[in-house]
Amino acid sequence: MSDMTMEEKIRARAYELWQQDGCLEGCADEYWHKARALVEKEMAVHDAAETGDAGAPASD
């Protein structure tokens, strides 16, 4: 999944969320926004793990 663009990741996640909710019609924007927030959070956690900054406070 690392080769996917940000938009592709969001689209895939939005589709998963939509399916989990029973394929509700008329809620595309809601699923897109939820998916974008989740993907951005996952990417931030992943980036922090790669740099060794897992949210620990900086030392003085």
DSSP file (Angstrom, degrees, kcal/mol; ACC not computed):
  #  RESIDUE AA STRUCTURE BP1 BP2  ACC     N-H-->O    O-->H-N    N-H-->O    O-->H-N    TCO  KAPPA ALPHA  PHI   PSI    X-CA   Y-CA   Z-CA
    1    1 A M    >         0   0    0      0, 0.0     3,-1.2     0, 0.0     8,-0.1   0.000 360.0 360.0 360.0  -9.7    0.0    0.0    0.0
    2    2 A S  T 3   +     0   0    0      1,-0.2     7,-0.0     7,-0.0     0, 0.0   0.724 360.0  60.0 -71.2 -20.5    3.0    2.3    0.2
    3    3 A D  T 3  S+     0   0    0      2,-0.0    -1,-0.2     0, 0.0     2,-0.2   0.542  85.1 101.3 -83.2  -6.6    3.1    2.8   -3.5
    4    4 A M  S <  S-     0   0    0     -3,-1.2     2,-0.1     1,-0.1     0, 0.0  -0.497  76.2-118.5 -78.0 146.3   -0.4    4.3   -3.5
    5    5 A T     >  -     0   0    0     -2,-0.2     4,-2.3     1,-0.1     5,-0.2  -0.341  30.8-103.9 -74.2 165.9   -0.9    8.0   -3.7
    6    6 A M  H  > S+     0   0    0      1,-0.2     4,-2.5     2,-0.2     5,-0.2   0.916 123.3  51.4 -56.5 -44.9   -2.6    9.8   -0.9
    7    7 A E  H  > S+     0   0    0      1,-0.2     4,-2.7     2,-0.2    -1,-0.2   0.893 108.9  50.5 -62.6 -40.1   -5.8   10.1   -2.9
    8    8 A E  H  > S+     0   0    0      2,-0.2     4,-2.4     1,-0.2    -1,-0.2   0.893 110.4  49.9 -65.3 -39.5   -5.8    6.4   -3.7
    9    9 A K  H  X S+     0   0    0     -4,-2.3     4,-2.4     2,-0.2    -2,-0.2   0.921 112.7  46.7 -64.0 -43.6   -5.4    5.6    0.0
   10   10 A I  H  X S+     0   0    0     -4,-2.5     4,-2.9     2,-0.2     5,-0.2   0.926 112.1  50.6 -64.2 -44.5   -8.2    7.9    0.9
   11   11 A R  H  X S+     0   0    0     -4,-2.7     4,-2.1     1,-0.2    -2,-0.2   0.919 111.9  47.1 -60.0 -45.0  -10.4    6.5   -1.8
   12   12 A A  H  X S+     0   0    0     -4,-2.4     4,-2.1     2,-0.2    -1,-0.2   0.912 114.3  46.8 -64.3 -43.0   -9.8    2.9   -0.7
   13   13 A R  H  X S+     0   0    0     -4,-2.4     4,-2.6     2,-0.2    -2,-0.2   0.905 110.6  52.3 -67.0 -41.1  -10.4    3.7    2.9
   14   14 A A  H  X S+     0   0    0     -4,-2.9     4,-2.5     1,-0.2    -1,-0.2   0.898 109.3  50.5 -60.8 -40.3  -13.6    5.6    2.1
   15   15 A Y  H  X S+     0   0    0     -4,-2.1     4,-2.5    -5,-0.2    -1,-0.2   0.910 109.7  50.2 -64.1 -42.5  -14.8    2.6    0.2
   16   16 A E  H  X S+     0   0    0     -4,-2.1     4,-2.4     2,-0.2    -2,-0.2   0.930 112.3  47.0 -60.8 -45.7  -14.1    0.3    3.1
   17   17 A L  H  X S+     0   0    0     -4,-2.6     4,-1.6     1,-0.2    -2,-0.2   0.907 111.5  51.5 -62.4 -42.1  -16.0    2.6    5.5
   18   18 A W  H  <>S+     0   0    0     -4,-2.5     5,-2.6     1,-0.2     6,-0.5   0.913 111.4  47.0 -61.5 -44.3  -18.9    2.8    3.1
   19   19 A Q  H ><5S+     0   0    0     -4,-2.5     3,-1.8     1,-0.2    -2,-0.2   0.909 108.6  54.9 -64.6 -42.0  -19.1   -0.9    2.8
   20   20 A Q  H 3<5S+     0   0    0     -4,-2.4    -1,-0.2     1,-0.3    -2,-0.2   0.819 106.7  52.3 -61.3 -31.0  -18.9   -1.4    6.6
   21   21 A D  T 3<5S-     0   0    0     -4,-1.6    -1,-0.3    -5,-0.2    -2,-0.2   0.349 128.4 -95.4 -88.6   6.5  -21.8    0.9    7.0
   22   22 A G  T < 5 -     0   0    0     -3,-1.8    -3,-0.2     1,-0.1    -2,-0.1   0.737  64.2 -72.6  89.2  23.6  -24.0   -1.0    4.5
   23   23 A C      < -     0   0    0     -5,-2.6    -4,-0.1     1,-0.2     2,-0.1   0.914  65.8-165.2  59.9  48.8  -23.3    1.0    1.4
   24   24 A L    >   -     0   0    0     -6,-0.5     3,-0.5     1,-0.1     2,-0.2  -0.434  12.4-131.1 -67.4 136.1  -25.4    4.0    2.4
   25   25 A E  T 3  S+     0   0    0      1,-0.2    -1,-0.1    -2,-0.1    -2,-0.0  -0.564  80.5  27.8 -87.4 151.7  -26.2    6.3   -0.5
   26   26 A G  T 3  S+     0   0    0     -2,-0.2    -1,-0.2     1,-0.1     3,-0.1   0.628  92.4  95.1  80.4  15.2  -25.7   10.1   -0.4
   27   27 A C    <>  +     0   0    0     -3,-0.5     4,-2.2     1,-0.1     5,-0.2   0.078  37.6 122.3-123.4  23.1  -22.9   10.2    2.1
   28   28 A A  H  > S+     0   0    0      1,-0.2     4,-2.5     2,-0.2     5,-0.2   0.891  76.0  49.9 -57.6 -44.3  -19.8   10.2   -0.1
   29   29 A D  H  > S+     0   0    0      1,-0.2     4,-2.6     2,-0.2    -1,-0.2   0.901 109.4  52.2 -62.7 -40.4  -18.4   13.5    1.4
   30   30 A E  H  > S+     0   0    0      1,-0.2     4,-2.2     2,-0.2    -1,-0.2   0.928 112.2  45.0 -61.1 -46.2  -18.8   12.2    4.9
   31   31 A Y  H  X S+     0   0    0     -4,-2.2     4,-2.7     1,-0.2    -1,-0.2   0.883 111.8  53.1 -66.5 -38.1  -16.9    9.0    4.1
   32   32 A W  H  X S+     0   0    0     -4,-2.5     4,-2.7    -5,-0.2    -2,-0.2   0.934 111.0  46.0 -62.5 -45.8  -14.2   10.9    2.2
   33   33 A H  H  X S+     0   0    0     -4,-2.6     4,-2.1     2,-0.2    -2,-0.2   0.899 114.2  47.7 -66.3 -40.7  -13.6   13.2    5.2
   34   34 A K  H  X S+     0   0    0     -4,-2.2     4,-2.2    -5,-0.2    -1,-0.2   0.932 114.1  47.5 -63.0 -45.2  -13.5   10.4    7.7
   35   35 A A  H  X S+     0   0    0     -4,-2.7     4,-2.9     1,-0.2     5,-0.2   0.908 109.9  52.4 -64.3 -42.6  -11.1    8.4    5.4
   36   36 A R  H  X S+     0   0    0     -4,-2.7     4,-2.6     1,-0.2     5,-0.2   0.916 109.7  49.1 -60.6 -43.3   -8.9   11.4    4.9
   37   37 A A  H  X S+     0   0    0     -4,-2.1     4,-2.1     2,-0.2    -1,-0.2   0.914 113.5  46.9 -62.3 -42.8   -8.6   12.0    8.6
   38   38 A L  H  X S+     0   0    0     -4,-2.2     4,-2.6     2,-0.2    -2,-0.2   0.923 113.6  47.0 -65.6 -44.8   -7.7    8.3    9.2
   39   39 A V  H  X S+     0   0    0     -4,-2.9     4,-2.6     2,-0.2    -2,-0.2   0.916 112.3  49.9 -65.1 -43.2   -5.2    8.1    6.4
   40   40 A E  H  X S+     0   0    0     -4,-2.6     4,-2.1    -5,-0.2    -1,-0.2   0.905 112.0  48.5 -62.4 -40.6   -3.5   11.3    7.5
   41   41 A K  H  X S+     0   0    0     -4,-2.1     4,-2.4    -5,-0.2    -2,-0.2   0.930 112.0  48.7 -64.5 -45.3   -3.3   10.1   11.1
   42   42 A E  H  X S+     0   0    0     -4,-2.6     4,-2.5     1,-0.2    -2,-0.2   0.896 111.6  49.8 -61.4 -40.6   -1.9    6.7   10.0
   43   43 A M  H  X S+     0   0    0     -4,-2.6     4,-2.8     2,-0.2    -1,-0.2   0.888 109.9  50.7 -67.0 -38.3    0.7    8.4    7.8
   44   44 A A  H  X S+     0   0    0     -4,-2.1     4,-2.4     2,-0.2    -2,-0.2   0.911 112.0  47.1 -64.8 -42.3    1.8   10.7   10.7
   45   45 A V  H  X S+     0   0    0     -4,-2.4     4,-2.2     2,-0.2    -2,-0.2   0.920 113.7  48.6 -64.2 -43.5    2.2    7.7   13.0
   46   46 A H  H  X S+     0   0    0     -4,-2.5     4,-2.1     2,-0.2    -2,-0.2   0.924 112.3  47.9 -62.6 -45.5    4.2    5.9   10.3
   47   47 A D  H  X S+     0   0    0     -4,-2.8     4,-1.8     1,-0.2     6,-0.3   0.897 111.5  50.6 -63.3 -40.5    6.4    8.9    9.7
   48   48 A A  H  X>S+     0   0    0     -4,-2.4     5,-1.8     1,-0.2     4,-0.9   0.889 109.5  51.0 -64.4 -39.2    7.0    9.4   13.4
   49   49 A A  H  <5S+     0   0    0     -4,-2.2     3,-0.3     1,-0.2    -1,-0.2   0.885 109.4  50.7 -66.0 -38.1    7.9    5.7   13.8
   50   50 A E  H  <5S+     0   0    0     -4,-2.1    -1,-0.2     1,-0.2    -2,-0.2   0.859 115.1  41.9 -67.8 -35.1   10.4    6.0   10.9
   51   51 A T  H  <5S-     0   0    0     -4,-1.8    -1,-0.2    -5,-0.2    -2,-0.2   0.526 113.2-116.1 -90.0  -6.0   12.1    9.0   12.4
   52   52 A G  T  <5S+     0   0    0     -4,-0.9     2,-0.9    -3,-0.3    -3,-0.2   0.565  79.6 123.3  82.9   8.4   12.0    7.7   15.9
   53   53 A D      < +     0   0    0     -5,-1.8    -1,-0.2    -6,-0.3    -2,-0.1  -0.781  27.1 166.5-104.5  88.0    9.7   10.4   17.1
   54   54 A A  S    S-     0   0    0     -2,-0.9    -1,-0.1    -5,-0.1    -5,-0.1  -0.102  74.2 -74.7 -95.1  36.2    6.8    8.5   18.5
   55   55 A G  S    S+     0   0    0      1,-0.3    -2,-0.1    -7,-0.1    -1,-0.1   0.550  85.6 148.6  88.0   7.1    5.3   11.5   20.3
   56   56 A A        -     0   0    0      1,-0.1    -1,-0.3     3,-0.0     3,-0.1  -0.515  55.2-102.9 -73.9 142.5    7.8   11.6   23.1
   57   57 A P        -     0   0    0      0, 0.0     2,-0.1     0, 0.0    -1,-0.1  -0.342  40.7-103.3 -65.0 146.5    8.6   15.1   24.4
   58   58 A A        -     0   0    0      1,-0.1     2,-0.2    -3,-0.1    -5,-0.0  -0.423  35.2-118.3 -69.8 143.0   11.9   16.6   23.3
   59   59 A S              0   0    0      1,-0.1    -1,-0.1    -2,-0.1    -3,-0.0  -0.561 360.0 360.0 -82.5 149.1   14.7   16.5   25.8
   60   60 A D              0   0    0     -2,-0.2    -1,-0.1     0, 0.0    -2,-0.0   0.451 360.0 360.0 -81.5 360.0   16.1   19.8   27.0
